[in-house]
Amino acid sequence: QRGFGYADVAARKPVDPERTLFRPGSTSKLFTWTAVMQLVEAGKLDLDADVNRYLDFRIPPYRGKPLTLREIMTHTSGFEEIIKGLLAFDKPVKPLGDVLKERIPERIFAPGSTPAYSNYATALAGYIVERVSGTKFDDYVERNIFQRLGMAHTSFRQPLPAKLRPLMSQGYELGSGKAQRYELIGLAPAGAAASSGADMAKFMIAHLNDGGPLLKPETARLMHTAQNKSVPGNNQMALGFYEQWIDGHRAIGHGGDTVYFHTDLMIFPAEKVGVFISMNSAGKDGAPNGIRGALMDEFVDRYLSPGPRKPPVELATAKEHARMLAGNWTVSRRIESSFASIVSLLGEMKVGLDDDGRPLIAGVPALGGAPRKWIEVAPFIWEDAYGHERLAAQVKDGKVVRWTFAMVSPFMVWDRTPWYASGSWLIPALIFALAVILVTAV
């Protein structure tokens, strides 16, 4: 373990991997999912029961289908994304139940049908832990996870306990800029933890040790098993953990991002090894994403699969299948029921063809920002010619209807945008309408 750079740039206070706390963001979800599985193991929760059994308010069914914890843990709850209540500064965090009841997101997919990442659903699972255990969520994870593992430098509490505040790293947009305020996560079980690198190692070791003192081996194995909800041929969600296959080695873990902290945790169960990295500034041009992805790939190349990699062999169908993939696509993780849905229009993914007739996807760049060279290695499965990224598409009735790429495939997919919802004409129409309003006003 090692700390790099500064926990406080102005004071030149170095990062101490034993004691310095970073915010792991959504990597915090792994504690929430572990808590859920402890209660499943105790017979207090049923993964396939209607979650309304455990709540004091009601989650409406989707076309008669109830929501279950298994669907929540695989990010197939069907909820749209929401922003309200997720993040705040300098004001008290409301009780978890109050935040959840204020706005229940719309269900835009049938439960179990479509991976669509949901912070709300994770927070809902944390609230279920709270209600079923009869213990506040913060108290539950502290007593049943952190104390069992000796994680003395970890907490979900907001604000942090007084004894931990001096150990908290500052967060930055740029390391050369000013330190920012402490981020308060309203949907706390989805991302509110603060922890040191050494403490996260204890958590990884517990899961590498078949659950260690946290779970029975059979419960840990169930939690680590892929549930096969995403596009076949790519990474899948387990129960809370998500897969990352790298050069034939299966890792499970979770990434996490707040505004100022950027994290990744991966364990390789077969090899009994894990890696955790967290950064305390966003840097430029999405640098943390590139760094943590490259770290995991290079770790595998150096320690688990040493030696030169054979170049991928391209199928004869590559150009034909690339043409079938081309078009406009809409991501499953999106806002749909408010004006903020315009973000989905602006972020519509376009798949084109490069000069060699291979898929050209600007939204999935290589480490340096350049387009990837995609090689079709199996029908409708492409690999980066120079890296480990993988793209897979789903075909129905002779047409590509869904695709995703390895980094996000367990919890996000892209479906073909219907003509009536495409930004190709809606955005020009919006601009024209605004221009008409402006002229009318003048």
C-alpha angles and dihedrals in degrees: 000000000000140000119221126201125340138332086197114024097191092050092039089230109167124228111258110200091205098053113009112103122220127182108248093193112197091004080079086074089077089069090051093049091047089053090051091051091050089058091044088053090050090053093245096112132043115206092210101043124105105271090223086078087073102037137084091215132043132260104202116235119248107241089331095315116120125219120250135195090245089060091046092050092050094046091243096118090118094232120147117234118270131193102185113103095009101104136018142159133219098357132096117271112241120237110279095243092053092052092050094048095048094072126008107194121239116260108236099170135044110260112267094014107091134029106234116159113238128188089181092058091050091050088049089056089051090052089051088054088052095049099042095045093043088227130109110259094243091051093046097054091041093053100036103035115014098041093043090056098038091246095161093161099056132088143158092200118122115233096028119251111269094249092057100044096083089054095053116111118231116247123228141188087209124007087231091057136072125297112258133222123275110270116235115207113210093193088053102177088057096061120335102114126119118198146158124243092247091054092050088053089058090053092049092049091053092055092043087053093061092269096319111208092340105064140010113258093250091052092049091049090051090049092050096047119106114247095201101227100136134068110311114251095036138078118300138203119257115194099303096327117086128215128245114183110200118182092331095315118116117222127179124197145103138258125216140196134185118174092273106020127064124190146171132189124187130171125189104211097192093049094039093228135116141187130209126184130173130178128198100211137050095225119187133318096359093303096163091059091053094045098050094043092049091046093057093045094047092045090058092044093051104039109018104030106022119179134052119318119234112241113251117260114232122227122234089239093061099109095042093050092044089057089052090053095051119106143067120317136189123213120235094225100075148120112252111160102059140048087268086077085088085081088068090053092050091045097048108142117234120201115199137163127263124221090277094051095254124132114283112201116171092187093065103052128171122253094279093045096257121130115269123245104234118206119193104228098168131011106300093350118111131186129200105255091223104029145028101267114123132197123199132184132200120223127204126176090352095306132103105242104167139016140171141173129241100253093061103013097111093062109016134049136171122233124194110269113242112237092246092056099043120123088215089086104010095063094050088045091051092049090049091049092050089049091052090050091049093049090047091051091050 
